[in-house]
């Protein structure tokens, strides 16, 4: 008697990628693709609905990105394992994704057999890291290059100040009054903040600031 198939949710904002992955993975005797998502928001919703064993997670998508989606999927269904499948192998993608709860980090140049192996291992709670990613993780552990990852390095002091006020719920006009600057100046800073942090709106910026510990409840 066959054991239960590994259920998989595919998350990628490119339809051709999703279709190609689905066709190949569904052809595996022990896999079943239970859903496809084109955004982080859809990924969280479908993961909550289907409780998949494994989520294949793209990182760079419009709206909610893969790191935030990974964190929220793990909150919604902790038993689900996240395998990041991306083209990006820079530190600013690797470490936030792993810290958010991804068990594996695979690059899109991986062979299909290796991807299948990574999914099977993830379902068993085993991690797989692409060699380039593993090298960065080892360097991090050994303290070869990086200090603690800081997602706000590109923000100016003024932008950090405004981000804190956004996270505390202030409107643009209230921020302008508080800092004694024009509302148009505030709008310009907010636009720069969203662009530098790759966020869609001020709500995402506020959530991100809280999640990264930029503001605290006792402030």
Residue, then its C-alpha position, 0 to 999 in steps of 0.5 A: x500500500x502506497x504511503x500518503x503523497x507529499x502535498x506541495x504548494x507552488x508560489x511564483x509570480x510567473x505562470x510559466x514557472x508554476x505550470x512547468x513545476x506543476x507538470x514535473x512534480x505531479x509526474x512524481x509518484x509520491x507528490x501531489x501539487x495541491x495549489x498554485x499562488x502568484x503572490x505572497x498573499x495568495x500563498x498565505x491564504x492557500x497554505x492555511x486552506x490546504x496545510x501542505x507538507x511543502x511550499x516552494x516559495x519564490x522571494x521577489x513578487x509584487x505585493x507581499x514578498x516571499x520572506x514575509x509570506x514564509x513567516x506568515x505561512x509558518x505562523x499559520x501552519x508550523x508543520x509546513x516546510x518552506x523550500x525557497x526557490x529563487x534566482x537570488x543568492x545575495x545575503x539580503x535574501x538568504x538570511x532573512x528567508x532562513x530567519x523567517x523559517x525556510x528550511x531549504x534555499x535552492x536556486x532556480x538553476x538547480x536540476x529538477x532531480x535535485x529539486x525533487x530531492x530537496x522537496x522530499x528531504x524537506x518533507x522529512x525535516x531535512x535542510x538543503x542549501x544550494x552550494x553558493x548559499x551554504x558557502x554564505x551561511x558558513x561565512x556568516x557562522x564563522x564571522x568572516x564578513x558580516x555583522x548582524x543583518x540590518x535591513x535598514x542600512x539604505x535608509x537615511x536618519x530622517x527616513x528611519x525617523x519617519x518609518x518609526x512614526x509610520x509604525x506608531x500609526x501617524x498619518x503623513x500630516x501628523x508626521x509633518x506636524x511632529x517633525x515641522x516639515x511639509x506634508x509633501x516632504x513627508x510623502x517624498x520620504x515615504x516613497x523613498x522608504x517603500x522603494x528602498x525596502x521593496x514594500x508596496x504601501x505604508x501598512x507593509x512598512x509599519x508591519x515590517x518595522x514592528x517585525x524587525x524590532x524598530x519599534x516596541x510596545x513600551x515606547 
